[in-house]
Amino acid sequence: MIVNNIRQQILEHLEILPSEQVKTLLLTWLSSSEGDLEDFEQLLTNQPTQTTEESFEFGEVDAALNFQPLTEAEMVEQSKFALVAYRSKGSGVPHNLVREWADSLGTDSDRPCPR
């Protein structure tokens, strides 16, 4: 009976955590314990709970959205490639369209991202 109770408590805690935090908890538990559910419950109880929105610092990417994290060198390379493409085509998204889109973010009438 106690194992089912612990399982239920763990499930309730895990449901509210962001996926990266769950992954970190599991890895910590598996590498630093005998795999006992009570150890996992203790580890979980000592974790601060955050919503997904609160768990990201400026510039972080929500990996649950399937974005591939890039190294700084990869970001620089992609930026250089985009600049070369822009210079060769001579076209881009007009500033006023980007401004209208940015101003609409967080409102009841979000506009689609201009292309």
PyMOL commands that place a pseudoatom at each C-alpha (Angstrom):
pseudoatom trace, name=CA, resn=MET, resi=1, chain=A, elem=C, hetatm=0, pos=[0.000, 0.000, 0.000]
pseudoatom trace, name=CA, resn=ILE, resi=2, chain=A, elem=C, hetatm=0, pos=[2.810, 2.439, 0.854]
pseudoatom trace, name=CA, resn=VAL, resi=3, chain=A, elem=C, hetatm=0, pos=[4.476, 1.890, -2.564]
pseudoatom trace, name=CA, resn=ASN, resi=4, chain=A, elem=C, hetatm=0, pos=[1.250, 2.826, -4.367]
pseudoatom trace, name=CA, resn=ASN, resi=5, chain=A, elem=C, hetatm=0, pos=[0.938, 5.925, -2.183]
pseudoatom trace, name=CA, resn=ILE, resi=6, chain=A, elem=C, hetatm=0, pos=[4.525, 6.967, -2.987]
pseudoatom trace, name=CA, resn=ARG, resi=7, chain=A, elem=C, hetatm=0, pos=[3.937, 6.306, -6.691]
pseudoatom trace, name=CA, resn=GLN, resi=8, chain=A, elem=C, hetatm=0, pos=[0.829, 8.492, -6.651]
pseudoatom trace, name=CA, resn=GLN, resi=9, chain=A, elem=C, hetatm=0, pos=[2.632, 11.311, -4.859]
pseudoatom trace, name=CA, resn=ILE, resi=10, chain=A, elem=C, hetatm=0, pos=[5.532, 11.122, -7.337]
pseudoatom trace, name=CA, resn=LEU, resi=11, chain=A, elem=C, hetatm=0, pos=[3.121, 11.179, -10.271]
pseudoatom trace, name=CA, resn=GLU, resi=12, chain=A, elem=C, hetatm=0, pos=[1.357, 14.246, -8.909]
pseudoatom trace, name=CA, resn=HIS, resi=13, chain=A, elem=C, hetatm=0, pos=[4.679, 16.072, -8.452]
pseudoatom trace, name=CA, resn=LEU, resi=14, chain=A, elem=C, hetatm=0, pos=[6.014, 15.116, -11.889]
pseudoatom trace, name=CA, resn=GLU, resi=15, chain=A, elem=C, hetatm=0, pos=[2.917, 16.249, -13.772]
pseudoatom trace, name=CA, resn=ILE, resi=16, chain=A, elem=C, hetatm=0, pos=[3.529, 19.898, -12.906]
pseudoatom trace, name=CA, resn=LEU, resi=17, chain=A, elem=C, hetatm=0, pos=[7.274, 19.989, -13.665]
pseudoatom trace, name=CA, resn=PRO, resi=18, chain=A, elem=C, hetatm=0, pos=[8.855, 20.986, -16.990]
pseudoatom trace, name=CA, resn=SER, resi=19, chain=A, elem=C, hetatm=0, pos=[10.250, 18.020, -18.930]
pseudoatom trace, name=CA, resn=GLU, resi=20, chain=A, elem=C, hetatm=0, pos=[13.890, 19.093, -18.572]
pseudoatom trace, name=CA, resn=GLN, resi=21, chain=A, elem=C, hetatm=0, pos=[13.529, 19.263, -14.800]
pseudoatom trace, name=CA, resn=VAL, resi=22, chain=A, elem=C, hetatm=0, pos=[11.996, 15.764, -14.755]
pseudoatom trace, name=CA, resn=LYS, resi=23, chain=A, elem=C, hetatm=0, pos=[14.868, 14.442, -16.863]
pseudoatom trace, name=CA, resn=THR, resi=24, chain=A, elem=C, hetatm=0, pos=[17.431, 16.000, -14.533]
pseudoatom trace, name=CA, resn=LEU, resi=25, chain=A, elem=C, hetatm=0, pos=[15.678, 14.545, -11.486]
pseudoatom trace, name=CA, resn=LEU, resi=26, chain=A, elem=C, hetatm=0, pos=[15.581, 11.065, -12.971]
pseudoatom trace, name=CA, resn=LEU, resi=27, chain=A, elem=C, hetatm=0, pos=[19.235, 11.173, -13.965]
pseudoatom trace, name=CA, resn=THR, resi=28, chain=A, elem=C, hetatm=0, pos=[20.213, 12.395, -10.512]
pseudoatom trace, name=CA, resn=TRP, resi=29, chain=A, elem=C, hetatm=0, pos=[18.129, 9.714, -8.831]
pseudoatom trace, name=CA, resn=LEU, resi=30, chain=A, elem=C, hetatm=0, pos=[19.454, 6.894, -11.016]
pseudoatom trace, name=CA, resn=SER, resi=31, chain=A, elem=C, hetatm=0, pos=[23.075, 7.925, -10.615]
pseudoatom trace, name=CA, resn=SER, resi=32, chain=A, elem=C, hetatm=0, pos=[23.067, 8.740, -6.912]
pseudoatom trace, name=CA, resn=SER, resi=33, chain=A, elem=C, hetatm=0, pos=[20.769, 6.174, -5.290]
pseudoatom trace, name=CA, resn=GLU, resi=34, chain=A, elem=C, hetatm=0, pos=[19.912, 2.502, -5.200]
pseudoatom trace, name=CA, resn=GLY, resi=35, chain=A, elem=C, hetatm=0, pos=[16.775, 3.194, -7.250]
pseudoatom trace, name=CA, resn=ASP, resi=36, chain=A, elem=C, hetatm=0, pos=[14.483, 3.212, -4.234]
pseudoatom trace, name=CA, resn=LEU, resi=37, chain=A, elem=C, hetatm=0, pos=[11.158, 5.044, -4.746]
pseudoatom trace, name=CA, resn=GLU, resi=38, chain=A, elem=C, hetatm=0, pos=[11.488, 6.642, -1.328]
pseudoatom trace, name=CA, resn=ASP, resi=39, chain=A, elem=C, hetatm=0, pos=[14.830, 8.164, -2.419]
pseudoatom trace, name=CA, resn=PHE, resi=40, chain=A, elem=C, hetatm=0, pos=[13.175, 9.536, -5.528]
pseudoatom trace, name=CA, resn=GLU, resi=41, chain=A, elem=C, hetatm=0, pos=[10.290, 10.951, -3.514]
pseudoatom trace, name=CA, resn=GLN, resi=42, chain=A, elem=C, hetatm=0, pos=[12.779, 12.680, -1.191]
pseudoatom trace, name=CA, resn=LEU, resi=43, chain=A, elem=C, hetatm=0, pos=[14.680, 14.130, -4.152]
pseudoatom trace, name=CA, resn=LEU, resi=44, chain=A, elem=C, hetatm=0, pos=[11.441, 15.291, -5.750]
pseudoatom trace, name=CA, resn=THR, resi=45, chain=A, elem=C, hetatm=0, pos=[10.129, 16.852, -2.553]
pseudoatom trace, name=CA, resn=ASN, resi=46, chain=A, elem=C, hetatm=0, pos=[13.273, 18.982, -2.246]
pseudoatom trace, name=CA, resn=GLN, resi=47, chain=A, elem=C, hetatm=0, pos=[12.917, 20.386, -5.790]
pseudoatom trace, name=CA, resn=PRO, resi=48, chain=A, elem=C, hetatm=0, pos=[11.429, 23.829, -6.314]
pseudoatom trace, name=CA, resn=THR, resi=49, chain=A, elem=C, hetatm=0, pos=[8.395, 23.652, -8.561]
pseudoatom trace, name=CA, resn=GLN, resi=50, chain=A, elem=C, hetatm=0, pos=[8.282, 25.944, -11.548]
pseudoatom trace, name=CA, resn=THR, resi=51, chain=A, elem=C, hetatm=0, pos=[5.959, 26.331, -14.452]
pseudoatom trace, name=CA, resn=THR, resi=52, chain=A, elem=C, hetatm=0, pos=[7.454, 26.016, -17.929]
pseudoatom trace, name=CA, resn=GLU, resi=53, chain=A, elem=C, hetatm=0, pos=[7.286, 29.769, -18.427]
pseudoatom trace, name=CA, resn=GLU, resi=54, chain=A, elem=C, hetatm=0, pos=[9.168, 30.426, -15.197]
pseudoatom trace, name=CA, resn=SER, resi=55, chain=A, elem=C, hetatm=0, pos=[11.887, 27.864, -15.864]
pseudoatom trace, name=CA, resn=PHE, resi=56, chain=A, elem=C, hetatm=0, pos=[13.469, 29.631, -18.833]
pseudoatom trace, name=CA, resn=GLU, resi=57, chain=A, elem=C, hetatm=0, pos=[15.989, 32.413, -18.561]
pseudoatom trace, name=CA, resn=PHE, resi=58, chain=A, elem=C, hetatm=0, pos=[16.379, 35.030, -21.262]
pseudoatom trace, name=CA, resn=GLY, resi=59, chain=A, elem=C, hetatm=0, pos=[17.636, 33.394, -24.440]
pseudoatom trace, name=CA, resn=GLU, resi=60, chain=A, elem=C, hetatm=0, pos=[16.822, 29.822, -23.463]
pseudoatom trace, name=CA, resn=VAL, resi=61, chain=A, elem=C, hetatm=0, pos=[14.807, 27.646, -25.808]
pseudoatom trace, name=CA, resn=ASP, resi=62, chain=A, elem=C, hetatm=0, pos=[11.975, 25.356, -24.774]
pseudoatom trace, name=CA, resn=ALA, resi=63, chain=A, elem=C, hetatm=0, pos=[13.295, 21.984, -25.949]
pseudoatom trace, name=CA, resn=ALA, resi=64, chain=A, elem=C, hetatm=0, pos=[9.773, 20.552, -25.752]
pseudoatom trace, name=CA, resn=LEU, resi=65, chain=A, elem=C, hetatm=0, pos=[9.023, 22.550, -28.882]
pseudoatom trace, name=CA, resn=ASN, resi=66, chain=A, elem=C, hetatm=0, pos=[11.594, 20.386, -30.710]
pseudoatom trace, name=CA, resn=PHE, resi=67, chain=A, elem=C, hetatm=0, pos=[14.034, 23.209, -31.342]
pseudoatom trace, name=CA, resn=GLN, resi=68, chain=A, elem=C, hetatm=0, pos=[17.579, 22.028, -31.805]
pseudoatom trace, name=CA, resn=PRO, resi=69, chain=A, elem=C, hetatm=0, pos=[19.864, 23.931, -29.442]
pseudoatom trace, name=CA, resn=LEU, resi=70, chain=A, elem=C, hetatm=0, pos=[22.803, 25.495, -31.259]
pseudoatom trace, name=CA, resn=THR, resi=71, chain=A, elem=C, hetatm=0, pos=[26.272, 26.271, -30.076]
pseudoatom trace, name=CA, resn=GLU, resi=72, chain=A, elem=C, hetatm=0, pos=[27.414, 29.866, -30.296]
pseudoatom trace, name=CA, resn=ALA, resi=73, chain=A, elem=C, hetatm=0, pos=[29.595, 28.972, -33.283]
pseudoatom trace, name=CA, resn=GLU, resi=74, chain=A, elem=C, hetatm=0, pos=[26.604, 27.411, -35.077]
pseudoatom trace, name=CA, resn=MET, resi=75, chain=A, elem=C, hetatm=0, pos=[24.484, 30.502, -34.379]
pseudoatom trace, name=CA, resn=VAL, resi=76, chain=A, elem=C, hetatm=0, pos=[27.218, 32.762, -35.775]
pseudoatom trace, name=CA, resn=GLU, resi=77, chain=A, elem=C, hetatm=0, pos=[27.554, 30.551, -38.863]
pseudoatom trace, name=CA, resn=GLN, resi=78, chain=A, elem=C, hetatm=0, pos=[23.794, 30.583, -39.508]
pseudoatom trace, name=CA, resn=SER, resi=79, chain=A, elem=C, hetatm=0, pos=[23.709, 34.354, -39.054]
pseudoatom trace, name=CA, resn=LYS, resi=80, chain=A, elem=C, hetatm=0, pos=[26.549, 34.791, -41.542]
pseudoatom trace, name=CA, resn=PHE, resi=81, chain=A, elem=C, hetatm=0, pos=[24.772, 32.513, -44.015]
pseudoatom trace, name=CA, resn=ALA, resi=82, chain=A, elem=C, hetatm=0, pos=[21.547, 34.524, -43.633]
pseudoatom trace, name=CA, resn=LEU, resi=83, chain=A, elem=C, hetatm=0, pos=[23.449, 37.772, -44.190]
pseudoatom trace, name=CA, resn=VAL, resi=84, chain=A, elem=C, hetatm=0, pos=[25.081, 36.431, -47.367]
pseudoatom trace, name=CA, resn=ALA, resi=85, chain=A, elem=C, hetatm=0, pos=[21.687, 35.225, -48.630]
pseudoatom trace, name=CA, resn=TYR, resi=86, chain=A, elem=C, hetatm=0, pos=[20.153, 38.617, -47.855]
pseudoatom trace, name=CA, resn=ARG, resi=87, chain=A, elem=C, hetatm=0, pos=[22.941, 40.477, -49.623]
pseudoatom trace, name=CA, resn=SER, resi=88, chain=A, elem=C, hetatm=0, pos=[22.723, 38.247, -52.703]
pseudoatom trace, name=CA, resn=LYS, resi=89, chain=A, elem=C, hetatm=0, pos=[18.929, 38.488, -52.997]
pseudoatom trace, name=CA, resn=GLY, resi=90, chain=A, elem=C, hetatm=0, pos=[18.628, 42.034, -51.762]
pseudoatom trace, name=CA, resn=SER, resi=91, chain=A, elem=C, hetatm=0, pos=[15.330, 41.287, -50.081]
pseudoatom trace, name=CA, resn=GLY, resi=92, chain=A, elem=C, hetatm=0, pos=[14.100, 40.790, -46.588]
pseudoatom trace, name=CA, resn=VAL, resi=93, chain=A, elem=C, hetatm=0, pos=[11.103, 41.453, -44.424]
pseudoatom trace, name=CA, resn=PRO, resi=94, chain=A, elem=C, hetatm=0, pos=[10.234, 45.157, -44.352]
pseudoatom trace, name=CA, resn=HIS, resi=95, chain=A, elem=C, hetatm=0, pos=[10.735, 46.808, -40.965]
pseudoatom trace, name=CA, resn=ASN, resi=96, chain=A, elem=C, hetatm=0, pos=[7.133, 48.017, -40.721]
pseudoatom trace, name=CA, resn=LEU, resi=97, chain=A, elem=C, hetatm=0, pos=[5.814, 44.431, -41.072]
pseudoatom trace, name=CA, resn=VAL, resi=98, chain=A, elem=C, hetatm=0, pos=[8.178, 43.189, -38.379]
pseudoatom trace, name=CA, resn=ARG, resi=99, chain=A, elem=C, hetatm=0, pos=[7.161, 46.098, -36.131]
pseudoatom trace, name=CA, resn=GLU, resi=100, chain=A, elem=C, hetatm=0, pos=[3.422, 45.395, -36.628]
pseudoatom trace, name=CA, resn=TRP, resi=101, chain=A, elem=C, hetatm=0, pos=[3.991, 41.724, -35.843]
pseudoatom trace, name=CA, resn=ALA, resi=102, chain=A, elem=C, hetatm=0, pos=[6.092, 42.482, -32.735]
pseudoatom trace, name=CA, resn=ASP, resi=103, chain=A, elem=C, hetatm=0, pos=[3.540, 45.003, -31.473]
pseudoatom trace, name=CA, resn=SER, resi=104, chain=A, elem=C, hetatm=0, pos=[0.781, 42.395, -31.812]
pseudoatom trace, name=CA, resn=LEU, resi=105, chain=A, elem=C, hetatm=0, pos=[2.535, 39.790, -29.645]
pseudoatom trace, name=CA, resn=GLY, resi=106, chain=A, elem=C, hetatm=0, pos=[0.794, 39.184, -26.354]
pseudoatom trace, name=CA, resn=THR, resi=107, chain=A, elem=C, hetatm=0, pos=[-2.417, 40.859, -27.505]
pseudoatom trace, name=CA, resn=ASP, resi=108, chain=A, elem=C, hetatm=0, pos=[-5.760, 39.285, -28.322]
pseudoatom trace, name=CA, resn=SER, resi=109, chain=A, elem=C, hetatm=0, pos=[-4.966, 39.664, -32.028]
pseudoatom trace, name=CA, resn=ASP, resi=110, chain=A, elem=C, hetatm=0, pos=[-1.496, 38.148, -32.509]
pseudoatom trace, name=CA, resn=ARG, resi=111, chain=A, elem=C, hetatm=0, pos=[-0.412, 38.530, -36.117]
pseudoatom trace, name=CA, resn=PRO, resi=112, chain=A, elem=C, hetatm=0, pos=[1.432, 35.761, -37.965]
pseudoatom trace, name=CA, resn=CYS, resi=113, chain=A, elem=C, hetatm=0, pos=[5.188, 36.130, -38.198]
pseudoatom trace, name=CA, resn=PRO, resi=114, chain=A, elem=C, hetatm=0, pos=[6.074, 37.976, -41.427]
pseudoatom trace, name=CA, resn=ARG, resi=115, chain=A, elem=C, hetatm=0, pos=[8.125, 36.126, -44.028]
for i in range(1, 115): cmd.bond("trace and resi %d" % i, "trace and resi %d" % (i + 1))
show_as sticks, trace
zoom trace
